[in-house]
């Protein structure tokens, strides 16, 4: 029997067919009638090769499809890329709503987009004959890497370029009395003084009612200018024409605390105010839940979701009735009367959080610009309840 491997080896070395036929290791033994052994071996070689090629199995359709899938961006492959990318980005944006979640918040936008892409991927997998190919693994890894790069770049730009704070997710906040929460964030201060930040709108009756507690707290710590009296807008909001102190242009002169405000004062109902710094945007995005009013003290104490003061408690003076804002203002300044009874609890809590943040002693709390010793005592008592 001819050793065809030996034949191939000798051919690769350049031997002619006569010499190959004479090689004893090839094992070619033609009939005696054959006079040209080299020619006979060559003919036999080509017949043998042709037979092997005819018998070789054709590529299966599945292998061809797999090869095509590896070379094309199919719905499934694109889905694996985007799901892994968005999942990494969403997780990092949730864990660090500032700075990673500022450009696109994890909730709701990244979460919604991830859900849509995941649905399309599942749809593609259900319709596919082959649901896993080696190329999908590298696509998944590529998506994870891209997610890390995108989230990392957003975070670096936010911190290094815009000076945004690093904030934990809202789920990491701890409960405080009177509907407040707190976190271990780096203090938000201006010149070493804790910042009181108010985010609201004049059309919002809950903001209007809460503005009195903010106003009273600020005037206790210093001199406030630029604030003026007004009323929330009417229909379609409930508690129409709630008395308010408009703080959009207010300026505080104080040695102990600082004040920042974002208040929408135009006439369009439902419009939220714009922010003027990355710090303001970061806290609103991370913790407000899209609701107003929103209050932050020292970057560590937060009140969101409901108003500080119930606007229903001020309906007697709505729209100028019963003395309107002038009567409410006098009640707040003198710390007496029915309006003050509705406002005093949260006003004292705002002052307590400010005093806690500023590190005031009891004597310093007693030195605040307040009319009543009862109010001062209540503020100090609240300071002791803050953890």
BALOBA-1460 file (C-alpha; in Angstrom, 3 decimals):
// residues 387
<rec num="1" residu="x" x="0.000" y="0.000" z="0.000"/>
<rec num="2" residu="x" x="1.297" y="3.419" z="-0.961"/>
<rec num="3" residu="x" x="2.296" y="5.682" z="1.910"/>
<rec num="4" residu="x" x="0.692" y="8.888" z="0.672"/>
<rec num="5" residu="x" x="2.096" y="10.919" z="3.545"/>
<rec num="6" residu="x" x="5.588" y="9.913" z="2.366"/>
<rec num="7" residu="x" x="4.623" y="10.889" z="-1.165"/>
<rec num="8" residu="x" x="3.529" y="14.339" z="0.041"/>
<rec num="9" residu="x" x="6.740" y="14.730" z="2.011"/>
<rec num="10" residu="x" x="8.954" y="13.922" z="-0.980"/>
<rec num="11" residu="x" x="6.934" y="16.137" z="-3.294"/>
<rec num="12" residu="x" x="7.413" y="19.023" z="-0.875"/>
<rec num="13" residu="x" x="11.176" y="18.416" z="-1.142"/>
<rec num="14" residu="x" x="11.078" y="18.709" z="-4.947"/>
<rec num="15" residu="x" x="11.563" y="15.072" z="-5.899"/>
<rec num="16" residu="x" x="10.362" y="14.049" z="-9.334"/>
<rec num="17" residu="x" x="7.828" y="11.267" z="-9.721"/>
<rec num="18" residu="x" x="10.314" y="8.646" z="-10.902"/>
<rec num="19" residu="x" x="12.494" y="9.093" z="-7.823"/>
<rec num="20" residu="x" x="9.423" y="9.042" z="-5.562"/>
<rec num="21" residu="x" x="8.237" y="5.801" z="-7.143"/>
<rec num="22" residu="x" x="11.706" y="4.238" z="-6.574"/>
<rec num="23" residu="x" x="11.749" y="5.180" z="-2.836"/>
<rec num="24" residu="x" x="11.209" y="1.926" z="-0.897"/>
<rec num="25" residu="x" x="9.451" y="3.802" z="1.934"/>
<rec num="26" residu="x" x="6.720" y="4.919" z="-0.455"/>
<rec num="27" residu="x" x="5.746" y="1.293" z="-1.027"/>
<rec num="28" residu="x" x="4.655" y="1.651" z="-4.643"/>
<rec num="29" residu="x" x="4.581" y="-1.737" z="-6.436"/>
<rec num="30" residu="x" x="3.045" y="-1.398" z="-9.927"/>
<rec num="31" residu="x" x="2.241" y="-4.276" z="-12.278"/>
<rec num="32" residu="x" x="5.066" y="-5.616" z="-14.389"/>
<rec num="33" residu="x" x="3.323" y="-4.263" z="-17.452"/>
<rec num="34" residu="x" x="3.881" y="-0.686" z="-16.234"/>
<rec num="35" residu="x" x="6.953" y="0.707" z="-17.895"/>
<rec num="36" residu="x" x="6.921" y="4.286" z="-16.525"/>
<rec num="37" residu="x" x="6.521" y="3.917" z="-12.760"/>
<rec num="38" residu="x" x="6.728" y="7.637" z="-12.024"/>
<rec num="39" residu="x" x="3.947" y="8.432" z="-14.448"/>
<rec num="40" residu="x" x="1.771" y="5.628" z="-13.061"/>
<rec num="41" residu="x" x="2.302" y="6.846" z="-9.462"/>
<rec num="42" residu="x" x="1.383" y="10.381" z="-10.415"/>
<rec num="43" residu="x" x="-1.862" y="9.244" z="-12.043"/>
<rec num="44" residu="x" x="-2.717" y="7.148" z="-9.020"/>
<rec num="45" residu="x" x="-1.927" y="10.085" z="-6.727"/>
<rec num="46" residu="x" x="-4.327" y="12.407" z="-8.515"/>
<rec num="47" residu="x" x="-7.132" y="9.804" z="-8.524"/>
<rec num="48" residu="x" x="-6.636" y="9.274" z="-4.800"/>
<rec num="49" residu="x" x="-6.696" y="12.998" z="-4.098"/>
<rec num="50" residu="x" x="-9.830" y="13.544" z="-6.174"/>
<rec num="51" residu="x" x="-11.589" y="10.745" z="-4.277"/>
<rec num="52" residu="x" x="-10.731" y="12.293" z="-0.885"/>
<rec num="53" residu="x" x="-12.027" y="15.702" z="-1.947"/>
<rec num="54" residu="x" x="-15.345" y="14.209" z="-3.084"/>
<rec num="55" residu="x" x="-15.744" y="12.368" z="0.209"/>
<rec num="56" residu="x" x="-14.938" y="15.406" z="2.421"/>
<rec num="57" residu="x" x="-18.059" y="16.581" z="4.359"/>
<rec num="58" residu="x" x="-19.552" y="19.911" z="3.280"/>
<rec num="59" residu="x" x="-19.716" y="22.698" z="5.879"/>
<rec num="60" residu="x" x="-22.950" y="22.520" z="7.870"/>
<rec num="61" residu="x" x="-25.447" y="25.431" z="7.667"/>
<rec num="62" residu="x" x="-25.101" y="25.952" z="11.431"/>
<rec num="63" residu="x" x="-21.357" y="26.586" z="11.142"/>
<rec num="64" residu="x" x="-21.937" y="29.067" z="8.341"/>
<rec num="65" residu="x" x="-24.550" y="30.859" z="10.411"/>
<rec num="66" residu="x" x="-22.241" y="30.967" z="13.417"/>
<rec num="67" residu="x" x="-19.496" y="32.466" z="11.266"/>
<rec num="68" residu="x" x="-21.897" y="35.072" z="9.919"/>
<rec num="69" residu="x" x="-23.044" y="35.922" z="13.476"/>
<rec num="70" residu="x" x="-19.459" y="36.485" z="14.535"/>
<rec num="71" residu="x" x="-18.914" y="38.942" z="11.707"/>
<rec num="72" residu="x" x="-22.173" y="40.941" z="11.994"/>
<rec num="73" residu="x" x="-23.720" y="43.215" z="14.610"/>
<rec num="74" residu="x" x="-26.950" y="41.323" z="15.049"/>
<rec num="75" residu="x" x="-29.756" y="42.390" z="17.399"/>
<rec num="76" residu="x" x="-28.542" y="39.872" z="19.975"/>
<rec num="77" residu="x" x="-24.928" y="40.983" z="19.857"/>
<rec num="78" residu="x" x="-25.902" y="44.665" z="20.076"/>
<rec num="79" residu="x" x="-28.231" y="43.798" z="22.950"/>
<rec num="80" residu="x" x="-25.453" y="42.081" z="24.921"/>
<rec num="81" residu="x" x="-23.225" y="45.131" z="24.423"/>
<rec num="82" residu="x" x="-25.825" y="47.705" z="25.506"/>
<rec num="83" residu="x" x="-27.215" y="45.693" z="28.434"/>
<rec num="84" residu="x" x="-23.777" y="45.260" z="29.983"/>
<rec num="85" residu="x" x="-22.816" y="48.886" z="29.289"/>
<rec num="86" residu="x" x="-26.037" y="50.341" z="30.717"/>
<rec num="87" residu="x" x="-26.069" y="47.975" z="33.695"/>
<rec num="88" residu="x" x="-22.587" y="49.077" z="34.801"/>
<rec num="89" residu="x" x="-23.387" y="52.736" z="34.175"/>
<rec num="90" residu="x" x="-26.716" y="52.523" z="36.055"/>
<rec num="91" residu="x" x="-25.154" y="50.809" z="39.080"/>
<rec num="92" residu="x" x="-22.384" y="53.399" z="39.343"/>
<rec num="93" residu="x" x="-24.835" y="56.271" z="38.802"/>
<rec num="94" residu="x" x="-27.017" y="54.892" z="41.599"/>
<rec num="95" residu="x" x="-24.113" y="54.405" z="43.997"/>
<rec num="96" residu="x" x="-22.729" y="57.873" z="43.194"/>
<rec num="97" residu="x" x="-25.684" y="60.056" z="42.095"/>
<rec num="98" residu="x" x="-23.147" y="62.855" z="42.127"/>
<rec num="99" residu="x" x="-21.060" y="63.110" z="40.091"/>
<rec num="100" residu="x" x="-21.776" y="59.994" z="37.975"/>
<rec num="101" residu="x" x="-25.575" y="60.331" z="37.963"/>
<rec num="102" residu="x" x="-25.721" y="64.056" z="37.210"/>
<rec num="103" residu="x" x="-25.640" y="63.804" z="33.407"/>
<rec num="104" residu="x" x="-28.115" y="60.914" z="33.244"/>
<rec num="105" residu="x" x="-29.648" y="59.851" z="36.590"/>
<rec num="106" residu="x" x="-29.829" y="56.133" z="37.347"/>
<rec num="107" residu="x" x="-33.481" y="56.544" z="38.316"/>
<rec num="108" residu="x" x="-35.451" y="56.842" z="36.196"/>
<rec num="109" residu="x" x="-33.606" y="57.362" z="32.897"/>
<rec num="110" residu="x" x="-30.826" y="54.767" z="32.952"/>
<rec num="111" residu="x" x="-33.151" y="52.225" z="34.567"/>
<rec num="112" residu="x" x="-35.830" y="52.772" z="31.908"/>
<rec num="113" residu="x" x="-33.334" y="52.576" z="29.046"/>
<rec num="114" residu="x" x="-31.801" y="49.418" z="30.486"/>
<rec num="115" residu="x" x="-35.239" y="47.807" z="30.769"/>
<rec num="116" residu="x" x="-36.055" y="48.592" z="27.118"/>
<rec num="117" residu="x" x="-32.729" y="47.235" z="25.860"/>
<rec num="118" residu="x" x="-33.056" y="44.113" z="28.017"/>
<rec num="119" residu="x" x="-36.529" y="43.492" z="26.568"/>
<rec num="120" residu="x" x="-35.169" y="43.743" z="23.002"/>
<rec num="121" residu="x" x="-32.333" y="41.359" z="23.874"/>
<rec num="122" residu="x" x="-34.742" y="38.799" z="25.317"/>
<rec num="123" residu="x" x="-36.931" y="39.154" z="22.219"/>
<rec num="124" residu="x" x="-33.932" y="38.484" z="19.980"/>
<rec num="125" residu="x" x="-32.836" y="35.473" z="22.026"/>
<rec num="126" residu="x" x="-36.294" y="33.904" z="21.897"/>
<rec num="127" residu="x" x="-36.307" y="34.123" z="18.110"/>
<rec num="128" residu="x" x="-32.741" y="32.864" z="17.618"/>
<rec num="129" residu="x" x="-31.752" y="29.262" z="16.918"/>
<rec num="130" residu="x" x="-28.358" y="29.773" z="18.528"/>
<rec num="131" residu="x" x="-28.565" y="31.816" z="21.749"/>
<rec num="132" residu="x" x="-24.911" y="31.794" z="22.705"/>
<rec num="133" residu="x" x="-21.796" y="32.186" z="20.609"/>
<rec num="134" residu="x" x="-18.197" y="32.793" z="21.692"/>
<rec num="135" residu="x" x="-18.371" y="36.296" z="20.215"/>
<rec num="136" residu="x" x="-21.098" y="37.243" z="22.708"/>
<rec num="137" residu="x" x="-18.694" y="36.782" z="25.595"/>
<rec num="138" residu="x" x="-16.233" y="39.296" z="24.188"/>
<rec num="139" residu="x" x="-19.149" y="41.632" z="23.427"/>
<rec num="140" residu="x" x="-20.306" y="41.456" z="27.047"/>
<rec num="141" residu="x" x="-16.809" y="42.191" z="28.295"/>
<rec num="142" residu="x" x="-16.558" y="45.106" z="25.876"/>
<rec num="143" residu="x" x="-19.847" y="46.520" z="27.196"/>
<rec num="144" residu="x" x="-18.628" y="46.327" z="30.789"/>
<rec num="145" residu="x" x="-15.395" y="48.110" z="29.867"/>
<rec num="146" residu="x" x="-17.279" y="50.823" z="27.965"/>
<rec num="147" residu="x" x="-19.664" y="51.290" z="30.905"/>
<rec num="148" residu="x" x="-16.745" y="51.762" z="33.281"/>
<rec num="149" residu="x" x="-15.087" y="54.220" z="30.894"/>
<rec num="150" residu="x" x="-18.233" y="56.309" z="30.344"/>
<rec num="151" residu="x" x="-19.187" y="56.445" z="34.023"/>
<rec num="152" residu="x" x="-15.597" y="57.131" z="35.031"/>
<rec num="153" residu="x" x="-15.214" y="59.986" z="32.551"/>
<rec num="154" residu="x" x="-18.464" y="61.600" z="33.705"/>
<rec num="155" residu="x" x="-17.354" y="61.310" z="37.325"/>
<rec num="156" residu="x" x="-13.912" y="62.768" z="36.670"/>
<rec num="157" residu="x" x="-15.278" y="65.688" z="34.650"/>
<rec num="158" residu="x" x="-17.903" y="66.406" z="37.312"/>
<rec num="159" residu="x" x="-15.374" y="66.491" z="40.129"/>
<rec num="160" residu="x" x="-12.315" y="67.979" z="38.445"/>
<rec num="161" residu="x" x="-13.974" y="70.457" z="36.063"/>
<rec num="162" residu="x" x="-17.235" y="71.440" z="37.762"/>
<rec num="163" residu="x" x="-16.328" y="70.773" z="41.397"/>
<rec num="164" residu="x" x="-19.336" y="68.545" z="42.063"/>
<rec num="165" residu="x" x="-19.598" y="66.828" z="45.458"/>
<rec num="166" residu="x" x="-19.374" y="63.067" z="45.890"/>
<rec num="167" residu="x" x="-22.777" y="61.960" z="47.219"/>
<rec num="168" residu="x" x="-24.036" y="58.519" z="48.293"/>
<rec num="169" residu="x" x="-27.415" y="57.140" z="47.154"/>
<rec num="170" residu="x" x="-30.591" y="58.254" z="48.887"/>
<rec num="171" residu="x" x="-30.956" y="54.776" z="50.394"/>
<rec num="172" residu="x" x="-27.842" y="55.474" z="52.482"/>
<rec num="173" residu="x" x="-29.463" y="58.393" z="54.328"/>
<rec num="174" residu="x" x="-30.534" y="58.026" z="57.964"/>
<rec num="175" residu="x" x="-33.791" y="59.190" z="59.520"/>
<rec num="176" residu="x" x="-33.933" y="62.317" z="61.635"/>
<rec num="177" residu="x" x="-36.872" y="63.816" z="63.559"/>
<rec num="178" residu="x" x="-39.704" y="65.776" z="61.913"/>
<rec num="179" residu="x" x="-39.340" y="64.139" z="58.484"/>
<rec num="180" residu="x" x="-35.688" y="65.056" z="57.969"/>
<rec num="181" residu="x" x="-32.884" y="62.721" z="56.877"/>
<rec num="182" residu="x" x="-29.124" y="62.922" z="57.170"/>
<rec num="183" residu="x" x="-25.956" y="61.529" z="55.640"/>
<rec num="184" residu="x" x="-22.216" y="61.562" z="56.159"/>
<rec num="185" residu="x" x="-21.557" y="63.790" z="53.151"/>
<rec num="186" residu="x" x="-18.792" y="66.388" z="53.192"/>
<rec num="187" residu="x" x="-20.264" y="69.581" z="54.720"/>
<rec num="188" residu="x" x="-21.609" y="72.113" z="52.223"/>
<rec num="189" residu="x" x="-20.238" y="75.415" z="53.470"/>
<rec num="190" residu="x" x="-19.472" y="78.904" z="52.260"/>
<rec num="191" residu="x" x="-16.505" y="80.555" z="53.932"/>
<rec num="192" residu="x" x="-16.624" y="78.007" z="56.724"/>
<rec num="193" residu="x" x="-20.331" y="78.666" z="57.380"/>
<rec num="194" residu="x" x="-22.971" y="75.926" z="56.856"/>
<rec num="195" residu="x" x="-25.204" y="76.599" z="53.863"/>
<rec num="196" residu="x" x="-28.994" y="76.556" z="54.082"/>
<rec num="197" residu="x" x="-30.280" y="75.762" z="50.578"/>
<rec num="198" residu="x" x="-33.938" y="76.277" z="49.632"/>
<rec num="199" residu="x" x="-35.350" y="74.933" z="46.347"/>
<rec num="200" residu="x" x="-38.926" y="75.927" z="45.564"/>
<rec num="201" residu="x" x="-41.375" y="77.900" z="43.430"/>
<rec num="202" residu="x" x="-43.911" y="80.622" z="44.114"/>
<rec num="203" residu="x" x="-46.708" y="78.681" z="42.371"/>
<rec num="204" residu="x" x="-46.299" y="75.844" z="44.896"/>
<rec num="205" residu="x" x="-48.447" y="76.286" z="48.057"/>
<rec num="206" residu="x" x="-46.253" y="73.839" z="49.994"/>
<rec num="207" residu="x" x="-43.225" y="75.989" z="49.150"/>
<rec num="208" residu="x" x="-45.150" y="79.109" z="50.133"/>
<rec num="209" residu="x" x="-46.072" y="77.727" z="53.553"/>
<rec num="210" residu="x" x="-42.551" y="76.386" z="54.112"/>
<rec num="211" residu="x" x="-40.982" y="79.723" z="53.204"/>
<rec num="212" residu="x" x="-42.060" y="81.126" z="56.581"/>
<rec num="213" residu="x" x="-39.987" y="78.534" z="58.484"/>
<rec num="214" residu="x" x="-36.965" y="79.303" z="56.277"/>
<rec num="215" residu="x" x="-37.489" y="83.041" z="56.691"/>
<rec num="216" residu="x" x="-37.735" y="82.799" z="60.489"/>
<rec num="217" residu="x" x="-34.600" y="80.637" z="60.726"/>
<rec num="218" residu="x" x="-32.560" y="83.001" z="58.561"/>
<rec num="219" residu="x" x="-33.603" y="86.130" z="60.460"/>
<rec num="220" residu="x" x="-32.665" y="84.439" z="63.734"/>
<rec num="221" residu="x" x="-29.066" y="84.010" z="62.532"/>
<rec num="222" residu="x" x="-28.552" y="87.366" z="60.815"/>
<rec num="223" residu="x" x="-29.957" y="90.180" z="58.738"/>
<rec num="224" residu="x" x="-32.044" y="89.202" z="55.716"/>
<rec num="225" residu="x" x="-32.671" y="91.577" z="52.816"/>
<rec num="226" residu="x" x="-34.448" y="91.172" z="49.483"/>
<rec num="227" residu="x" x="-37.296" y="88.974" z="50.748"/>
<rec num="228" residu="x" x="-40.845" y="90.167" z="50.126"/>
<rec num="229" residu="x" x="-44.383" y="89.017" z="50.805"/>
<rec num="230" residu="x" x="-46.666" y="87.327" z="48.295"/>
<rec num="231" residu="x" x="-49.118" y="84.496" z="47.657"/>
<rec num="232" residu="x" x="-48.922" y="81.226" z="45.783"/>
<rec num="233" residu="x" x="-50.798" y="81.058" z="42.474"/>
<rec num="234" residu="x" x="-54.371" y="79.908" z="42.113"/>
<rec num="235" residu="x" x="-55.890" y="77.070" z="40.086"/>
<rec num="236" residu="x" x="-55.027" y="74.274" z="39.415"/>
<rec num="237" residu="x" x="-53.042" y="74.029" z="42.661"/>
<rec num="238" residu="x" x="-54.810" y="73.277" z="45.953"/>
<rec num="239" residu="x" x="-54.611" y="75.763" z="48.838"/>
<rec num="240" residu="x" x="-54.840" y="78.672" z="46.430"/>
<rec num="241" residu="x" x="-53.114" y="81.945" z="47.269"/>
<rec num="242" residu="x" x="-51.237" y="80.656" z="50.313"/>
<rec num="243" residu="x" x="-49.312" y="83.470" z="52.060"/>
<rec num="244" residu="x" x="-45.558" y="83.316" z="51.475"/>
<rec num="245" residu="x" x="-42.226" y="85.039" z="51.834"/>
<rec num="246" residu="x" x="-40.570" y="85.134" z="48.414"/>
<rec num="247" residu="x" x="-36.865" y="84.381" z="48.897"/>
<rec num="248" residu="x" x="-35.603" y="84.281" z="45.302"/>
<rec num="249" residu="x" x="-33.538" y="87.468" z="45.714"/>
<rec num="250" residu="x" x="-32.923" y="87.260" z="49.453"/>
<rec num="251" residu="x" x="-29.441" y="87.989" z="50.779"/>
<rec num="252" residu="x" x="-28.301" y="86.936" z="54.254"/>
<rec num="253" residu="x" x="-25.674" y="88.757" z="56.282"/>
<rec num="254" residu="x" x="-24.563" y="86.413" z="59.059"/>
<rec num="255" residu="x" x="-21.382" y="85.388" z="60.840"/>
<rec num="256" residu="x" x="-22.733" y="81.884" z="61.499"/>
<rec num="257" residu="x" x="-24.629" y="80.568" z="58.452"/>
<rec num="258" residu="x" x="-24.922" y="81.143" z="54.678"/>
<rec num="259" residu="x" x="-27.951" y="81.033" z="52.396"/>
<rec num="260" residu="x" x="-28.465" y="79.825" z="48.818"/>
<rec num="261" residu="x" x="-31.789" y="79.690" z="47.003"/>
<rec num="262" residu="x" x="-33.272" y="78.437" z="43.737"/>
<rec num="263" residu="x" x="-36.853" y="79.744" z="43.507"/>
<rec num="264" residu="x" x="-38.997" y="79.938" z="40.392"/>
<rec num="265" residu="x" x="-41.058" y="83.130" z="40.454"/>
<rec num="266" residu="x" x="-42.538" y="83.301" z="36.914"/>
<rec num="267" residu="x" x="-46.167" y="82.555" z="36.241"/>
<rec num="268" residu="x" x="-46.023" y="79.016" z="34.816"/>
<rec num="269" residu="x" x="-47.541" y="76.391" z="37.065"/>
<rec num="270" residu="x" x="-45.565" y="73.170" z="37.533"/>
<rec num="271" residu="x" x="-42.187" y="74.554" z="36.449"/>
<rec num="272" residu="x" x="-39.236" y="73.697" z="38.688"/>
<rec num="273" residu="x" x="-36.502" y="76.248" z="39.395"/>
<rec num="274" residu="x" x="-33.102" y="76.138" z="37.737"/>
<rec num="275" residu="x" x="-29.940" y="75.620" z="39.749"/>
<rec num="276" residu="x" x="-26.855" y="77.810" z="39.560"/>
<rec num="277" residu="x" x="-24.072" y="75.479" z="40.716"/>
<rec num="278" residu="x" x="-23.036" y="71.847" z="40.562"/>
<rec num="279" residu="x" x="-23.574" y="71.566" z="44.314"/>
<rec num="280" residu="x" x="-27.191" y="72.644" z="43.969"/>
<rec num="281" residu="x" x="-27.781" y="70.355" z="40.959"/>
<rec num="282" residu="x" x="-26.135" y="67.428" z="42.723"/>
<rec num="283" residu="x" x="-28.360" y="67.562" z="45.790"/>
<rec num="284" residu="x" x="-31.542" y="68.179" z="43.812"/>
<rec num="285" residu="x" x="-30.784" y="65.275" z="41.465"/>
<rec num="286" residu="x" x="-29.707" y="62.898" z="44.218"/>
<rec num="287" residu="x" x="-32.293" y="63.515" z="46.928"/>
<rec num="288" residu="x" x="-35.268" y="65.681" z="45.903"/>
<rec num="289" residu="x" x="-37.050" y="62.968" z="43.965"/>
<rec num="290" residu="x" x="-38.271" y="65.727" z="41.653"/>
<rec num="291" residu="x" x="-40.397" y="67.245" z="44.438"/>
<rec num="292" residu="x" x="-40.509" y="70.760" z="45.854"/>
<rec num="293" residu="x" x="-39.933" y="72.304" z="48.316"/>
<rec num="294" residu="x" x="-36.515" y="70.820" z="48.965"/>
<rec num="295" residu="x" x="-34.279" y="71.967" z="51.815"/>
<rec num="296" residu="x" x="-30.645" y="71.137" z="52.612"/>
<rec num="297" residu="x" x="-28.663" y="72.233" z="55.668"/>
<rec num="298" residu="x" x="-24.862" y="71.964" z="55.584"/>
<rec num="299" residu="x" x="-25.088" y="69.324" z="52.861"/>
<rec num="300" residu="x" x="-25.888" y="66.752" z="55.561"/>
<rec num="301" residu="x" x="-29.486" y="67.365" z="56.670"/>
<rec num="302" residu="x" x="-32.225" y="67.072" z="54.077"/>
<rec num="303" residu="x" x="-35.981" y="67.595" z="53.941"/>
<rec num="304" residu="x" x="-37.722" y="66.456" z="50.743"/>
<rec num="305" residu="x" x="-41.017" y="65.099" z="49.480"/>
<rec num="306" residu="x" x="-43.457" y="67.157" z="51.564"/>
<rec num="307" residu="x" x="-43.537" y="70.733" z="52.717"/>
<rec num="308" residu="x" x="-42.066" y="71.820" z="55.995"/>
<rec num="309" residu="x" x="-45.348" y="73.533" z="56.850"/>
<rec num="310" residu="x" x="-48.879" y="72.412" z="55.912"/>
<rec num="311" residu="x" x="-50.398" y="75.090" z="53.657"/>
<rec num="312" residu="x" x="-53.834" y="74.091" z="54.909"/>
<rec num="313" residu="x" x="-52.968" y="75.631" z="58.269"/>
<rec num="314" residu="x" x="-52.640" y="79.074" z="56.625"/>
<rec num="315" residu="x" x="-55.873" y="79.135" z="54.576"/>
<rec num="316" residu="x" x="-57.440" y="81.688" z="56.941"/>
<rec num="317" residu="x" x="-55.002" y="84.280" z="55.573"/>
<rec num="318" residu="x" x="-55.037" y="83.115" z="51.930"/>
<rec num="319" residu="x" x="-55.271" y="85.785" z="49.261"/>
<rec num="320" residu="x" x="-55.191" y="88.634" z="51.777"/>
<rec num="321" residu="x" x="-58.024" y="87.426" z="53.990"/>
<rec num="322" residu="x" x="-57.908" y="88.270" z="57.696"/>
<rec num="323" residu="x" x="-54.889" y="90.488" z="57.254"/>
<rec num="324" residu="x" x="-53.125" y="88.210" z="54.764"/>
<rec num="325" residu="x" x="-49.330" y="88.056" z="54.691"/>
<rec num="326" residu="x" x="-48.974" y="91.082" z="56.986"/>
<rec num="327" residu="x" x="-50.762" y="89.259" z="59.777"/>
<rec num="328" residu="x" x="-48.746" y="86.049" z="59.213"/>
<rec num="329" residu="x" x="-45.495" y="88.020" z="59.151"/>
<rec num="330" residu="x" x="-46.316" y="89.766" z="62.414"/>
<rec num="331" residu="x" x="-47.180" y="86.445" z="64.028"/>
<rec num="332" residu="x" x="-43.875" y="84.929" z="62.881"/>
<rec num="333" residu="x" x="-41.784" y="87.918" z="63.968"/>
<rec num="334" residu="x" x="-43.402" y="88.107" z="67.418"/>
<rec num="335" residu="x" x="-43.617" y="84.291" z="67.808"/>
<rec num="336" residu="x" x="-47.239" y="84.450" z="68.904"/>
<rec num="337" residu="x" x="-50.644" y="83.690" z="67.438"/>
<rec num="338" residu="x" x="-52.154" y="80.961" z="65.304"/>
<rec num="339" residu="x" x="-49.890" y="81.267" z="62.216"/>
<rec num="340" residu="x" x="-46.788" y="80.955" z="64.390"/>
<rec num="341" residu="x" x="-48.264" y="77.874" z="66.062"/>
<rec num="342" residu="x" x="-48.410" y="76.206" z="62.622"/>
<rec num="343" residu="x" x="-44.949" y="77.352" z="61.566"/>
<rec num="344" residu="x" x="-42.928" y="77.197" z="64.790"/>
<rec num="345" residu="x" x="-42.219" y="73.448" z="64.907"/>
<rec num="346" residu="x" x="-40.344" y="73.273" z="61.599"/>
<rec num="347" residu="x" x="-38.874" y="76.740" z="62.042"/>
<rec num="348" residu="x" x="-37.265" y="75.502" z="65.265"/>
<rec num="349" residu="x" x="-36.011" y="72.369" z="63.509"/>
<rec num="350" residu="x" x="-34.402" y="74.415" z="60.718"/>
<rec num="351" residu="x" x="-32.692" y="76.565" z="63.344"/>
<rec num="352" residu="x" x="-31.639" y="73.453" z="65.272"/>
<rec num="353" residu="x" x="-30.006" y="71.859" z="62.219"/>
<rec num="354" residu="x" x="-28.212" y="75.119" z="61.492"/>
<rec num="355" residu="x" x="-27.052" y="75.434" z="65.114"/>
<rec num="356" residu="x" x="-25.876" y="71.805" z="65.094"/>
<rec num="357" residu="x" x="-23.971" y="72.331" z="61.833"/>
<rec num="358" residu="x" x="-22.394" y="75.561" z="63.074"/>
<rec num="359" residu="x" x="-21.407" y="73.940" z="66.366"/>
<rec num="360" residu="x" x="-23.249" y="76.495" z="68.506"/>
<rec num="361" residu="x" x="-23.342" y="76.171" z="72.276"/>
<rec num="362" residu="x" x="-26.490" y="76.658" z="74.363"/>
<rec num="363" residu="x" x="-25.400" y="80.208" z="75.187"/>
<rec num="364" residu="x" x="-24.983" y="80.957" z="71.503"/>
<rec num="365" residu="x" x="-28.434" y="79.524" z="70.759"/>
<rec num="366" residu="x" x="-29.832" y="81.734" z="73.527"/>
<rec num="367" residu="x" x="-28.168" y="84.692" z="71.817"/>
<rec num="368" residu="x" x="-30.076" y="84.129" z="68.548"/>
<rec num="369" residu="x" x="-32.389" y="86.950" z="67.441"/>
<rec num="370" residu="x" x="-35.575" y="85.389" z="68.771"/>
<rec num="371" residu="x" x="-38.345" y="87.039" z="70.802"/>
<rec num="372" residu="x" x="-39.272" y="84.161" z="73.069"/>
<rec num="373" residu="x" x="-37.176" y="82.183" z="75.492"/>
<rec num="374" residu="x" x="-39.591" y="79.340" z="74.821"/>
<rec num="375" residu="x" x="-38.502" y="79.302" z="71.178"/>
<rec num="376" residu="x" x="-34.824" y="79.360" z="72.153"/>
<rec num="377" residu="x" x="-35.346" y="76.482" z="74.572"/>
<rec num="378" residu="x" x="-37.183" y="74.505" z="71.891"/>
<rec num="379" residu="x" x="-34.336" y="75.022" z="69.424"/>
<rec num="380" residu="x" x="-31.765" y="73.810" z="71.945"/>
<rec num="381" residu="x" x="-33.917" y="70.800" z="72.837"/>
<rec num="382" residu="x" x="-34.140" y="69.921" z="69.125"/>
<rec num="383" residu="x" x="-30.367" y="70.215" z="68.755"/>
<rec num="384" residu="x" x="-30.009" y="67.485" z="71.368"/>
<rec num="385" residu="x" x="-32.303" y="65.186" z="69.376"/>
<rec num="386" residu="x" x="-30.255" y="65.391" z="66.190"/>
<rec num="387" residu="x" x="-27.914" y="62.463" z="65.654"/>
